[in-house]
Amino acid sequence: MTGGIDFLRPELLALLPLAALPLFARSTDARHYPHLGWLPADPAGRLIGLLLRLFAALAIAAVAIALAAPGRAQTVEPRTGRGAELLLLIDRSRSMDERMLPSDWRELSPYDIRHQTLSRGPVKSRAARELLADFVARRPDDRFAVSFFSASTLYVVPFTQHDEVVQAGIAAGGVHRGLSETDVGRALISSVARFEKRAYSGSRIILLVSDGGARLDEDTRLAIRAGFERQRVALYWIYLKGFGRPDLEAAGEASEAIPEVALHRFFQTLPTPYHAYQAQSPEDLAAAVADVGRQQNHPLDFEELIPRRDYSRHFVALALALVAVLVLARRWQLGGAT
């Protein structure tokens, strides 16, 4: 933990002795009288003159200190709340730009379902981002990180409790269209690695939001399984099941050849908790996100990095206020002399 006052440019504090100049300066407006004894004593005037010199000295000192950029050094403060460390791992492959089933799909015929999905079903990626943004807003005590993946993984937001940063990271997923390739194995390995060197403080979750699966080779499986066990991370998969996509609970040996089913069955062998949600419509997706929120509400201890606070503006404001007083005093003096 660090703290206290520091200066970004301490060498500029060498200008501070200049603040003594007004205390030794002689007035250029001195009036010459043949005999000062005739003048009455003016203690109030002498006091005002001394105060104005002090104001000038303080103004110079304030400018010198402001140039040195004073501030409070960054600190790491312990926090306690309820929630989890939650990494949002969001698929940005091209298929995520396709549409989900419309809300009333159960009332439509098979032909109409296909037609209606193509014309008015919500876009998967957009619906996911909107619900995840609401999910983050409702969990102020959680620490979130955000990653997107397709052929490679893009780290967008490190673990933070600052809601506005996480919201901006989620929104960034809608900037461009997705890519054609997806490597969920590499994405999971790199996501688990983001928990490395972090003190274990409570519930850890990777929330995978994707509409596709993969058949992972044995080395990738071993790396994922070891990473989840070492970091004690739970996995939640919200599977965005589009029209005609396979069911994760498909039975039979032949279903193992389906990438989504193969991935689901591998996740079931992980040494840490795993839960899958199949979301075909916006209502299914909302229910899945809400269920994750209900399950993960445990005590959470963590350290919050408090950024450095810059105090330069306060000294600049003080210098401006003192200079304003000196200018007003000068105008009053000149007005009285006339």
Phi and psi in degrees as a GROMACS rama.xvg file:
@    title "Ramachandran Plot"
@    xaxis  label "Phi"
@    yaxis  label "Psi"
@TYPE xy
-119.944  161.007  THR-2
-173.209  -170.049  GLY-3
89.463  177.061  GLY-4
-92.5829  134.783  ILE-5
-134.641  172.175  ASP-6
-129.178  132.613  PHE-7
-74.7347  -31.1341  LEU-8
-129.133  68.9937  ARG-9
-62.9198  -22.7362  PRO-10
-63.2191  -23.4071  GLU-11
-75.8519  -8.67341  LEU-12
-66.7918  -13.6673  LEU-13
-64.338  -13.5383  ALA-14
-79.7835  -10.7702  LEU-15
-56.8536  -38.2247  LEU-16
-57.7681  -21.1441  PRO-17
-62.8629  -19.6304  LEU-18
-66.5277  -17.3899  ALA-19
-80.3754  -13.9124  ALA-20
-58.1512  -45.0798  LEU-21
-61.8891  -23.6482  PRO-22
-73.963  -22.0022  LEU-23
-111.389  -3.12508  PHE-24
-71.0388  146.299  ALA-25
-100.793  144.232  ARG-26
-68.7776  137.513  SER-27
-88.8016  -2.91132  THR-28
-106.324  23.1047  ASP-29
-64.8388  135.553  ALA-30
-98.0216  139.947  ARG-31
-94.8328  123.911  HIS-32
-121.489  143.518  TYR-33
-66.1697  -28.1962  PRO-34
-149.068  110.709  HIS-35
-70.7756  -16.0853  LEU-36
-64.6807  -23.1684  GLY-37
-73.5684  -19.1919  TRP-38
-79.5894  137.455  LEU-39
-72.7772  155.163  PRO-40
-64.7483  142.313  ALA-41
-133.887  71.0493  ASP-42
-63.6485  -34.7857  PRO-43
-65.2905  -42.1669  ALA-44
-63.5226  -40.6436  GLY-45
-64.361  -38.8993  ARG-46
-65.6729  -43.6881  LEU-47
-62.8778  -41.6256  ILE-48
-61.7637  -40.205  GLY-49
-65.7814  -41.2017  LEU-50
-62.997  -40.188  LEU-51
-64.992  -37.5115  LEU-52
-64.3325  -40.7254  ARG-53
-64.847  -39.5728  LEU-54
-61.6204  -42.6744  PHE-55
-63.0326  -41.6243  ALA-56
-64.1632  -42.7091  ALA-57
-65.7879  -35.9114  LEU-58
-63.0246  -44.6024  ALA-59
-63.9605  -42.2314  ILE-60
-63.4347  -40.7592  ALA-61
-63.596  -40.0248  ALA-62
-64.5574  -43.113  VAL-63
-61.9991  -42.6749  ALA-64
-67.1105  -40.2225  ILE-65
-62.1145  -39.9986  ALA-66
-63.6952  -29.4228  LEU-67
-76.7688  -6.36047  ALA-68
58.0425  67.9871  ALA-69
-74.8778  157.004  PRO-70
-176.332  171.543  GLY-71
-93.5524  125.072  ARG-72
-61.1018  154.374  ALA-73
-62.0131  147.464  GLN-74
-128.473  157.834  THR-75
-117.134  113.967  VAL-76
-113.971  136.652  GLU-77
-71.7828  140.801  PRO-78
-128.82  154.261  ARG-79
-135.005  132.621  THR-80
-154.206  -162.433  GLY-81
-127.5  132.153  ARG-82
153.112  -136.848  GLY-83
-161.278  164.813  ALA-84
-91.8894  114.676  GLU-85
-126.872  118.872  LEU-86
-100.593  120.73  LEU-87
-88.5077  112.838  LEU-88
-109.67  103.925  LEU-89
-111.214  127.302  ILE-90
-69.4874  130.639  ASP-91
-124.483  33.5654  ARG-92
-74.8842  168.706  SER-93
-62.5386  -31.3357  ARG-94
-66.6243  -20.2428  SER-95
-72.9866  -11.0446  MET-96
-87.9063  0.0326363  ASP-97
-79.7075  175.793  GLU-98
-102.264  151.927  ARG-99
-84.9664  175.783  MET-100
-71.0653  145.103  LEU-101
-67.6515  162.36  PRO-102
-59.8367  -31.8995  SER-103
-99.5594  28.2243  ASP-104
-63.7839  -27.6015  TRP-105
-68.544  -18.842  ARG-106
-91.6072  -0.241763  GLU-107
-104.175  156.966  LEU-108
-76.2613  162.028  SER-109
-54.4067  -39.3863  PRO-110
-66.3796  -44.3789  TYR-111
-66.7603  -32.7733  ASP-112
-59.6121  -48.1796  ILE-113
-60.7344  -46.1576  ARG-114
-65.5746  -47.0501  HIS-115
-67.0717  -34.6767  GLN-116
-62.6757  -42.8913  THR-117
-68.8251  -26.1203  LEU-118
-99.3066  -35.1503  SER-119
-138.983  5.45844  ARG-120
-69.2482  146.312  GLY-121
-69.3108  145.042  PRO-122
-66.3611  133.13  VAL-123
-57.2834  -52.3349  LYS-124
-62.5639  -40.1486  SER-125
-67.9372  -44.27  ARG-126
-62.3151  -40.4928  ALA-127
-64.5171  -43.9999  ALA-128
-63.5814  -41.4665  ARG-129
-64.0115  -43  GLU-130
-72.4286  -36.1576  LEU-131
-67.5772  -36.4485  LEU-132
-62.4969  -41.9343  ALA-133
-67.2461  -37.127  ASP-134
-60.4996  -45.3876  PHE-135
-63.9593  -42.4163  VAL-136
-63.0528  -28.4987  ALA-137
-86.743  -3.69917  ARG-138
-126.424  75.4405  ARG-139
-70.4508  -18.3627  PRO-140
-90.8404  -9.59808  ASP-141
-77.0482  158.32  ASP-142
-111.089  121.606  ARG-143
-110.415  148.058  PHE-144
-130.047  153.607  ALA-145
-129.899  130.854  VAL-146
-137.147  147.284  SER-147
-117.577  152.787  PHE-148
-145.291  149.863  PHE-149
-145.366  -105.145  SER-150
-72.2173  -27.8981  ALA-151
-138.323  173.854  SER-152
-103.556  134.418  THR-153
-112.266  114.986  LEU-154
-81.5736  119.198  TYR-155
-103.126  -48.1409  VAL-156
-133.653  126.508  VAL-157
-73.6132  173.619  PRO-158
-60.9986  125.086  PHE-159
-154.498  159.49  THR-160
-105.829  5.09183  GLN-161
-84.7344  107.484  HIS-162
-59.7937  -40.0325  ASP-163
-66.1847  -32.1813  GLU-164
-69.406  -44.3958  VAL-165
-63.7879  -41.5528  VAL-166
-61.6349  -41.0106  GLN-167
-65.7838  -37.7423  ALA-168
-64.3222  -42.1164  GLY-169
-63.9858  -43.484  ILE-170
-63.6807  -28.2181  ALA-171
-64.2292  -19.8541  ALA-172
-68.1068  -12.3803  GLY-173
-101.199  13.4124  GLY-174
-71.2873  -45.8034  VAL-175
-128.7  170.439  HIS-176
-74.6228  155.522  ARG-177
-74.5259  168.382  GLY-178
-94.306  167.816  LEU-179
-81.6955  -24.7193  SER-180
-99.8932  152.459  GLU-181
-140.207  131.139  THR-182
-127.11  84.7527  ASP-183
-70.5429  -28.7434  VAL-184
-62.5973  -50.5178  GLY-185
-62.869  -37.2881  ARG-186
-62.8431  -42.0227  ALA-187
-68.1593  -40.5838  LEU-188
-61.9479  -46.9182  ILE-189
-68.9611  -30.6356  SER-190
-70.4659  -42.7856  SER-191
-61.672  -36.5732  VAL-192
-63.7024  -21.3445  ALA-193
-69.6624  -13.9591  ARG-194
-88.7434  -5.95434  PHE-195
-61.2149  144.397  GLU-196
61.3949  19.275  LYS-197
-108.006  130.537  ARG-198
-62.1899  133.347  ALA-199
-72.2075  118.724  TYR-200
-122.633  2.72558  SER-201
154.479  -148.736  GLY-202
-68.737  132.395  SER-203
-120.468  133.592  ARG-204
-139.23  140.742  ILE-205
-109.997  119.233  ILE-206
-100.974  101.883  LEU-207
-88.473  122.418  LEU-208
-116.804  108.383  VAL-209
-154.681  156.81  SER-210
-112.173  9.67406  ASP-211
-137.023  169.515  GLY-212
-124.056  -166.711  GLY-213
-164.588  151.063  ALA-214
-100.669  109.778  ARG-215
-90.7948  142.083  LEU-216
-75.036  168.865  ASP-217
-64.8763  -38.1414  GLU-218
-63.734  -40.3026  ASP-219
-66.3583  -41.1921  THR-220
-60.3947  -45.8545  ARG-221
-62.8983  -40.9412  LEU-222
-65.9572  -42.1424  ALA-223
-65.6573  -46.4308  ILE-224
-62.3448  -43.3  ARG-225
-66.0075  -40.1314  ALA-226
-64.8153  -44.502  GLY-227
-64.3407  -38.6448  PHE-228
-70.3063  -41.9069  GLU-229
-67.3559  -40.8718  ARG-230
-91.7376  -5.54753  GLN-231
55.5344  55.55  ARG-232
-108.965  131.32  VAL-233
-87.4466  152.087  ALA-234
-120.681  128.656  LEU-235
-120.34  125.724  TYR-236
-114.271  115.568  TRP-237
-95.0754  103.587  ILE-238
-90.1524  112.507  TYR-239
-83.6026  93.4972  LEU-240
-84.7789  105.42  LYS-241
-81.7054  -179.229  GLY-242
-63.4493  128.957  PHE-243
78.3459  2.35267  GLY-244
-80.7961  155.127  ARG-245
-71.6919  155.136  PRO-246
-86.8063  135.82  ASP-247
-64.379  -26.3983  LEU-248
-95.2383  21.7876  GLU-249
-59.1512  133.21  ALA-250
-94.2565  163.415  ALA-251
101.255  156.545  GLY-252
-64.5404  -38.3779  GLU-253
-63.3175  -26.4018  ALA-254
-66.0959  -18.3191  SER-255
-62.5906  -22.3833  GLU-256
-75.441  -14.3379  ALA-257
-79.9053  121.899  ILE-258
-53.9248  -43.1029  PRO-259
-63.9824  -42.9077  GLU-260
-67.9414  -41.3422  VAL-261
-60.966  -42.3785  ALA-262
-66.3905  -42.4504  LEU-263
-59.9972  -44.5578  HIS-264
-68.0414  -34.6145  ARG-265
-64.632  -43.7406  PHE-266
-58.8442  -32.7068  PHE-267
-67.4731  -17.1237  GLN-268
-92.1153  -1.67178  THR-269
-64.5938  147.592  LEU-270
-77.6842  -0.71747  PRO-271
-118.829  165.208  THR-272
-58.1084  142.526  PRO-273
-142.025  139.424  TYR-274
-145.369  137.078  HIS-275
-114.502  143.329  ALA-276
-124.986  130.918  TYR-277
-101.737  115.72  GLN-278
-115.882  113.632  ALA-279
-99.7092  -27.7409  GLN-280
-127.099  168.367  SER-281
-57.1736  -34.871  PRO-282
-65.9446  -39.9504  GLU-283
-63.3062  -41.9336  ASP-284
-64.4416  -43.4016  LEU-285
-62.9515  -40.7368  ALA-286
-65.1503  -38.5844  ALA-287
-64.635  -46.8379  ALA-288
-62.9217  -40.7303  VAL-289
-64.4598  -38.1326  ALA-290
-67.4989  -38.1318  ASP-291
-60.3935  -42.7351  VAL-292
-62.8491  -36.5746  GLY-293
-71.0354  -34.3266  ARG-294
-77.9347  -33.1093  GLN-295
-104.768  87.1452  GLN-296
-145.471  60.9613  ASN-297
-106.029  162.625  HIS-298
-58.0835  139.687  PRO-299
-138.566  121.221  LEU-300
-107.443  133.173  ASP-301
-155.169  169.298  PHE-302
-111.022  132.475  GLU-303
-106.709  126.854  GLU-304
-82.877  115.819  LEU-305
-94.0185  117.434  ILE-306
-63.0793  161.057  PRO-307
-63.0088  138.69  ARG-308
-102.868  125.57  ARG-309
-94.8973  127.795  ASP-310
-104.913  8.80247  TYR-311
-58.5109  -40.2768  SER-312
-61.6631  -32.2599  ARG-313
-66.5515  -39.6737  HIS-314
-73.1547  -33.5176  PHE-315
-64.3262  -42.3226  VAL-316
-63.1211  -40.3773  ALA-317
-63.0884  -43.3951  LEU-318
-62.7172  -42.1925  ALA-319
-64.1451  -40.5212  LEU-320
-64.2074  -41.9507  ALA-321
-66.5377  -41.1441  LEU-322
-64.1824  -37.6354  VAL-323
-62.0012  -40.5734  ALA-324
-63.543  -42.5523  VAL-325
-64.8266  -39.3279  LEU-326
-65.6338  -43.4841  VAL-327
-63.3742  -40.7487  LEU-328
-63.9007  -39.5784  ALA-329
-64.8588  -42.0069  ARG-330
-64.1502  -38.4959  ARG-331
-65.8808  -39.7882  TRP-332
-64.0936  -44.7117  GLN-333
-66.528  -36.084  LEU-334
-66.5961  -37.8855  GLY-335
-70.6557  -30.4608  GLY-336
-71.4245  -27.5451  ALA-337
